[in-house]
């Protein structure tokens, strides 16, 4: 069979002009790119029956300037009072800045911006300079019933900071990104909530130079949004990093927090454990700005020993064997790997295309030895920690994988290739979207005993839509279970079509018995499903906490955590302007 012609689409490769719609929905660096390679292009062309001609002209690049002028509705006396609190130079009223602090990086945000839908903006964006200043702002807003939203670094995918009630947005990124305290004896660091992942790791990796420490450290928290997410965002959404199987999710790393609330400053105690009633750190984490503003947080830090890292990758003959091996690895009590990522058959086949392994002698060898397309599964990862620990965990993984019939491909640069691109994959989204191809994700948490059924049911719903790619992986694991991360690629023409599909996936996740979110939080997007997920008695506790901290409902109102939802949200509709 003749080899198919390599097609290079007309990707947009110029730096994104500032002030344009594209600059609002583009991921990361305005000049950064990771164009889909020929393997992904061929998959898209074959799946959606696209021709080379259709890849010559993008639909709409969004390069026109944002020239809409949304008026400020907040009364002038409030504008003046808030400007006095934080300084006029730290107040923005221009529409572009207000959009940036309300819209996130979810697909619904990108689709609205591509359709020039500008809605739900704060009236003011304030850049506070201290915890005390934030408390004064919150107190003033509470007294005058002004809604308060919080912008960290902007990477939310759940409409977590969207200012649906107007009011103000607090931009924590400009000033609130300093070290408050570092304690090497306790191995903790306290930082302000606006600090980004790279800022934190730079400080810790070079702690002797920056912090006067005896050695180097790491926080161990590396979400895919690492380069463009904030510490505060990690905490209030209960985020997870790609190395969480060893270091833990953020709720395992947090030691203490300070919030500015309508009730005043709320500070938790920095003890590693206590039996002083309910754990207030756990109560506040995941609150998504609905109780107050996280101003600083104390985190555990870990010794940074990259020289001890070990990489591994294995190919299994089928999903059932691979999942059983992963369960045994997590339950054998030899220690935990750091990165632990298992791809299902469809994701594995896509990876074979992406890395140009399909059709090579290695691919032929795998087929001849029983590792067939749409059956085989790839496990890859890292082990970290003390040298002997990392080696022992790596050795135990090898033994268990061999027992379950896996082929050891750790000699190949599979993991190093994944590491090089792991923070850059989101750049491909807008490239595909330029041609009407949407790629998006939803994730959930499951027990091992649920894993097979949830995978089958949710994947079955996604595949019930014709010509839709559905890739799934486990990327965070525990002795009792893990997460399932569903990635779908589809040719979707309208916002309504996208939302209907997304809502169907969320319903399939809930009906399968899985937790609706493992690490992205709830925001305003998933909130209609929350009470059905956790139960009314639990939801009543959230309502009681909300009433305690924020009785006037000024903190992130408009549906966050399933609170004060509009009729449209309750009916799974999100905007009066969304049209076919």
JOJOHU-V18998 format. One record per backbone hydrogen bond with DSSP energy under -1.0 kcal/mol. NH is the residue of the N-H (numbers start at 0). CO is the residue of the C=O. If there is no record, write none. Layout:
BEGIN
nh=<NH:NH>
co=<CO:CO>
END
This chain:
BEGIN
nh=<9:10:15:19:20:21:23:24:25:31:40:41:42:43:44:45:46:47:49:54:55:58:65:66:77:78:79:80:81:82:83:84:85:86:89:90:91:97:98:99:100:101:102:104:109:110:111:112:113:114:115:116:122:123:124:125:126:133:134:135:136:137:138:139:140:141:142:143:145:147:148:150:163:165:167:168:169:170:171:176:179:180:182:186:187:188:189:190:191:192:193:194:196:199:200:201:202:203:204:205:206:209:210:212:216:217:225:227:230:231:233:234:235:236:237:238:241:243:245:246:247:249:251:252:253:254:255:257:258:259:260:263:265:267:282:283:284:286:287:289:292:294:295:296:297:298:299:300:301:303:307:308:309:311:313:314:315:321:322:323:324:325:326:327:328:329:330:331:337:340:341:342:343:347:348:349:350:351:352:353:354:355:356:357:359:363:364:365:366:367:368:369:370:374:375:376:378:379:380:381:382:389:390:391:392:393:394:395:396:397:398:399:400:401:402:403:404:405:406:408:411:413:416:417:418:419:420:421:423:424:426:427:428:431:432:433:434:435:436:437:439:441:443:444:445:447:450:453:454:455:456:457:458:459:460:461:462:464:468:470:472:473:477:481:482:483:484:485:486:487:488:489:497:498:499:500:501:502:503:504:505:506:507:508:509:510:511:512:513:514:523:524:525:528:529:532:533:534:538:539:540:541:542:543:544:545:546:547:548:549:552:555:560:561:562:569:570:571:572:577>
co=<54:8:29:16:63:61:20:20:21:28:36:37:38:39:40:41:42:43:44:51:52:433:18:64:74:74:75:76:77:78:79:80:81:82:86:87:124:93:94:95:96:98:98:155:105:106:107:108:109:110:112:111:166:166:91:168:89:129:130:131:132:133:134:135:136:137:138:139:140:553:167:169:161:162:146:123:148:125:150:174:189:189:187:182:182:298:180:296:177:294:175:191:228:195:196:197:198:199:200:201:203:205:206:206:203:301:222:224:194:192:229:230:231:232:234:233:221:240:242:242:243:238:248:249:249:297:297:295:265:292:263:260:258:256:278:279:280:283:235:286:259:257:257:190:255:188:252:186:217:215:304:305:382:380:378:406:376:317:318:319:320:321:322:323:324:325:326:327:381:379:473:377:471:343:344:345:346:347:348:349:350:352:351:351:356:359:360:361:362:363:364:366:365:371:371:315:313:340:311:338:309:385:386:387:388:389:390:391:392:393:394:395:396:397:398:399:401:400:314:312:408:411:412:413:414:415:416:417:420:420:423:424:425:427:428:429:431:432:431:489:487:485:483:514:481:479:446:449:450:451:452:453:454:455:456:457:458:461:488:486:484:341:480:445:475:443:472:441:470:439:468:437:493:494:495:496:497:498:499:500:501:502:503:504:505:506:507:509:508:444:157:157:521:525:526:528:529:530:534:535:536:537:538:539:540:541:542:543:544:545:549:147:522:558:559:565:566:568:567:574>
END
